[in-house]
Amino acid sequence: MDIEVARTRLLDFILIGERKEAMDLLNDWAHRFHWRATIVELLEPVLHEIGKRWAAENISLAAG
């Protein structure tokens, strides 16, 4: 799985409240690429996207 696919999957998992699947994906990437790379290259861009959507009122905290 490439990084863009992983980001999309992680974003989807977070938005639909699939905590276990999100953590499994993060743990898998951390074991393969180390935690720092996982945070910087996978988690941070996804959190940035969530922030953009929240700021644009496309998602709410009550949704999940």
Order of alpha helices (4+ residues) and beta strands (2+ residues): alpha-alpha-alpha-alpha
